[in-house]
């Protein structure tokens, strides 16, 4: 498991120039738009260094993540791709 960093640190590493606000980042965390999902530690969210922003409606992204073999080969991603229980895959 990678090191956990704050949403602000994650934002600095992934966005240059026009960065989303902390409120937007927190909204993304609550809505499940960052994968793997951030963890709430006290008053702030912490996320893995290698986390990515996803659009939950973009199924092509999950296929691309597995194709690149970035280590996100989880049951959830397999279920999204195959549309059935991951244990059946």
C-alpha positions as CSV (number, residue, x, y, z in Angstrom):
1,X,0.0,0.0,0.0
2,X,1.3,3.4,-0.9
3,X,1.8,6.3,1.5
4,X,-1.3,8.3,2.4
5,X,-1.2,12.0,1.7
6,X,-3.7,14.8,2.2
7,X,-6.1,15.9,-0.6
8,X,-4.2,19.2,-1.0
9,X,-0.9,17.4,-1.5
10,X,-2.5,15.0,-4.0
11,X,-4.0,18.0,-5.8
12,X,-0.6,19.7,-6.0
13,X,0.9,16.6,-7.6
14,X,-1.9,16.0,-10.1
15,X,-3.0,19.5,-11.1
16,X,-0.9,22.5,-12.2
17,X,-2.3,26.0,-12.8
18,X,-6.1,26.0,-12.2
19,X,-6.5,23.6,-9.3
20,X,-9.8,22.4,-7.8
21,X,-10.7,23.9,-4.4
22,X,-10.5,21.8,-1.2
23,X,-14.4,21.8,-1.2
24,X,-14.4,20.3,-4.7
25,X,-11.8,17.7,-3.6
26,X,-13.8,16.7,-0.6
27,X,-17.0,16.5,-2.7
28,X,-15.1,14.1,-5.1
29,X,-14.0,12.0,-2.1
30,X,-17.5,11.7,-0.8
31,X,-18.9,10.9,-4.3
32,X,-16.4,8.2,-5.0
33,X,-14.7,10.0,-7.8
34,X,-11.2,9.3,-6.6
35,X,-9.9,5.7,-6.8
36,X,-8.8,4.1,-4.5
37,X,-11.2,5.8,-2.2
38,X,-9.8,8.3,0.2
39,X,-9.9,7.6,4.0
40,X,-11.1,10.2,6.5
41,X,-8.6,10.8,9.3
42,X,-10.1,13.1,11.8
43,X,-11.2,16.2,9.9
44,X,-9.4,15.6,6.6
45,X,-9.3,13.0,3.9
46,X,-6.1,11.1,3.1
47,X,-5.6,9.4,-0.2
48,X,-2.9,7.1,-1.7
49,X,-0.2,8.8,-3.7
50,X,-1.1,6.8,-6.8
51,X,-4.8,7.5,-6.6
52,X,-6.6,8.8,-9.8
53,X,-9.7,10.9,-10.5
54,X,-12.4,8.9,-12.2
55,X,-15.7,9.6,-13.6
56,X,-17.9,6.8,-12.3
57,X,-19.9,6.7,-15.6
58,X,-16.7,6.2,-17.7
59,X,-16.4,2.5,-18.1
60,X,-13.5,2.9,-20.6
61,X,-11.3,4.2,-17.8
62,X,-11.6,1.0,-15.8
63,X,-10.7,-1.0,-18.9
64,X,-7.7,1.2,-19.5
65,X,-6.6,0.9,-15.8
66,X,-6.5,-2.8,-16.0
67,X,-4.9,-2.8,-19.5
68,X,-2.1,-0.6,-18.1
69,X,-1.8,-3.0,-15.1
70,X,-1.5,-0.2,-12.6
71,X,-2.3,-2.4,-9.6
72,X,-6.0,-1.5,-9.5
73,X,-7.1,-5.0,-10.4
74,X,-9.8,-5.2,-7.7
75,X,-13.1,-7.0,-7.4
76,X,-14.9,-3.7,-8.0
77,X,-13.2,-3.0,-11.3
78,X,-13.7,-6.5,-12.5
79,X,-17.4,-6.2,-11.6
80,X,-17.8,-2.9,-13.5
81,X,-16.1,-4.4,-16.6
82,X,-17.9,-7.7,-16.6
83,X,-21.2,-6.7,-15.2
84,X,-21.5,-9.6,-12.8
85,X,-20.1,-10.9,-9.5
86,X,-16.3,-10.7,-9.4
87,X,-16.2,-14.3,-7.9
88,X,-17.7,-15.5,-11.2
89,X,-15.0,-13.9,-13.3
